[in-house]
């Protein structure tokens, strides 16, 4: 098995206090979406008018670069607690799944505190996948670039290009 793509939990937990709402990345309270709020799919496949009282949790974007044999997943999380939980549990979860955490270190992404976690996973046939993950705390963004271990230089180059192209 390979490092999982960022995903949101099936049942996110929110503070139970009322009338307060979950805190957003800036710590500001986020009210439920107003009735009539419409979201458009980034690929233009659908539009959604969610039920009243629905709150945004996360948005996930997946890209691939066939020439570099890399896959990119970017998750923006609306809630600090969910993001911090993902960040804290990720290295242990990778080890539990048989992965090797090659690198775990703080870094800076355009003036924002971040954490780099690189992981290598091997499947039963010995094929290895390498994933470089950057968790950017101030904006609650998780970037994962993965591909075959033999393509680690392309994975690193793709990650750097993604980080260079980010705007906050």
C-alpha positions in Angstrom: 0.0 0.0 0.0 1.1 3.5 -0.7 0.9 6.7 1.3 -2.8 7.8 1.3 -3.9 10.9 -0.5 -5.1 13.6 1.8 -8.7 13.0 2.7 -11.2 14.4 5.1 -12.7 12.3 7.9 -16.2 10.8 7.3 -17.5 12.5 10.5 -15.6 15.7 11.3 -16.0 16.8 14.9 -17.0 20.4 15.6 -17.2 22.3 18.8 -20.6 21.6 20.4 -21.0 25.1 21.7 -23.9 27.1 20.2 -24.3 29.5 18.5 -20.5 29.3 17.9 -19.2 27.7 14.7 -16.0 25.9 13.9 -13.0 28.2 13.8 -11.4 28.7 10.4 -7.7 28.8 9.4 -7.4 32.4 10.7 -9.1 31.4 14.0 -12.2 33.4 13.0 -15.5 31.8 13.4 -17.1 30.5 10.2 -20.9 30.5 10.0 -22.7 27.9 8.0 -23.1 28.6 4.3 -25.9 31.0 3.6 -28.9 29.5 1.8 -28.4 29.8 -1.9 -24.5 29.5 -1.8 -23.4 27.6 -4.9 -20.1 25.9 -5.4 -18.7 25.0 -8.9 -16.5 22.0 -9.5 -13.0 23.1 -10.5 -13.2 20.9 -13.6 -16.7 22.2 -14.5 -18.4 18.8 -14.1 -21.0 19.9 -11.5 -22.3 22.7 -9.4 -23.6 22.2 -5.8 -26.0 24.2 -3.7 -25.5 22.4 -0.3 -28.2 22.1 2.3 -28.6 25.0 4.7 -26.4 24.7 7.7 -23.6 22.9 5.8 -20.1 24.1 6.6 -17.1 23.6 4.4 -14.5 21.2 5.7 -11.8 20.7 3.0 -11.1 21.0 -0.7 -8.8 18.5 -2.4 -7.1 19.0 -5.8 -5.3 16.2 -7.6 -2.9 16.6 -10.5 -0.5 14.3 -12.3 2.6 14.9 -14.4 2.9 11.8 -16.6 6.3 12.8 -18.0 7.8 13.0 -14.4 5.6 10.1 -13.2 4.4 12.1 -10.3 1.0 12.6 -8.7 0.2 15.8 -6.7 -2.6 16.1 -4.1 -3.3 19.4 -2.4 -5.8 19.6 0.5 -6.9 22.9 1.9 -8.6 22.3 5.3 -11.1 24.8 6.8 -10.5 23.8 10.4 -7.3 24.2 12.4 -8.0 21.1 14.6 -8.5 18.8 11.7 -5.3 20.0 10.0 -3.3 19.7 13.1 -4.6 16.2 13.7 -3.6 15.1 10.2 -0.1 16.6 10.7 0.4 15.0 14.1 -0.9 11.6 13.1 0.7 11.3 9.6 4.2 10.1 10.5 2.9 7.4 12.9 0.3 6.3 10.5 2.9 5.9 7.7 5.1 3.8 10.0 2.1 1.7 11.1 1.5 1.0 7.4 5.1 -0.2 7.0 6.5 3.0 5.5 9.8 4.5 6.3 9.8 8.2 7.3 13.0 9.4 5.5 12.7 13.1 6.5 10.8 15.0 9.0 11.8 18.6 9.4 10.5 22.1 9.7 10.7 24.4 6.7 9.5 27.8 5.5 7.1 28.2 2.5 6.8 31.9 1.5 7.2 33.1 5.1 4.8 30.5 6.5 5.8 27.7 8.9 5.6 24.3 7.4 6.7 20.7 8.0 8.3 18.4 5.4 7.7 14.7 5.8 9.1 12.4 3.2 8.0 8.7 3.2 9.0 5.6 1.3 6.6 2.7 1.1 7.2 -0.7 -0.5 4.6 -3.1 -1.7 4.8 -6.9 -1.6 6.6 -7.2 -4.9 9.3 -4.8 -3.7 8.2 -1.8 -5.7 8.8 1.4 -3.8 6.8 4.7 -3.8 8.2 7.9 -2.5 6.0 10.7 -1.2 7.0 14.2 -0.1 4.5 15.9 2.1 4.5 19.6 3.1 2.1 20.7 5.8 1.7 24.5 5.8 0.2 25.3 9.2 -0.8 29.0 8.9 -3.0 28.3 5.9 -3.9 24.6 6.7 -2.7 23.3 3.3 -1.2 19.8 2.9 0.7 19.2 -0.4 1.7 15.6 -1.3 3.8 14.8 -4.4 4.4 11.1 -4.9 5.8 8.7 -7.5 8.1 5.7 -7.9 11.2 5.9 -5.6 13.5 5.9 -8.7 11.9 9.2 -9.6 12.7 10.9 -6.3 14.6 13.7 -8.1 11.5 14.5 -10.2 9.3 14.3 -7.1 11.5 16.8 -5.4 11.5 19.1 -8.5 7.7 18.9 -8.8 7.3 19.7 -5.1 9.6 22.7 -5.4 7.7 23.9 -8.5 4.4 23.5 -6.7 5.7 25.4 -3.7 7.1 28.2 -5.9 3.8 28.5 -7.7 1.7 28.8 -4.4 0.2 32.1 -3.5 -1.2 32.9 -0.1 
